[in-house]
Amino acid sequence: METKNSDDVVLKKLQWMEYQSNFLVSPQAPGVDGLALQWKKELEIEALASCQNFIDTRIKAKGKFFFATFVYKEPDRTKRLQVWNQLRAQTT
């Protein structure tokens, strides 16, 4: 999920969901985009790369591995190509 709050605020607000693990991309400044990824104990998730626009992961579920990238679009249209280029660079 996209968040504009500090990590401690995000974790406090999401406590009720009872997720055991999380990975946060902190906002670069107050009110600027940050990201939060949370998951339950049945999954093993390793963050391979991250930035303000995506979290690239390797996930183990039920003994099988797969890769997933969680993307939050760049709000500035002129910078979207840069984000996609960054994503492509992660897979090479």
Secondary structure as GFF3:
##gff-version 3
##sequence-region A 1 92
A	DSSP	beta_strand	2	3	.	.	.	ID=ss1
A	DSSP	alpha_helix	7	13	.	.	.	ID=ss2
A	DSSP	three_ten_helix	15	17	.	.	.	ID=ss3
A	DSSP	beta_strand	21	25	.	.	.	ID=ss4
A	DSSP	beta_strand	34	39	.	.	.	ID=ss5
A	DSSP	beta_strand	43	50	.	.	.	ID=ss6
A	DSSP	beta_strand	54	61	.	.	.	ID=ss7
A	DSSP	beta_strand	64	71	.	.	.	ID=ss8
A	DSSP	three_ten_helix	77	79	.	.	.	ID=ss9
A	DSSP	alpha_helix	80	90	.	.	.	ID=ss10
###
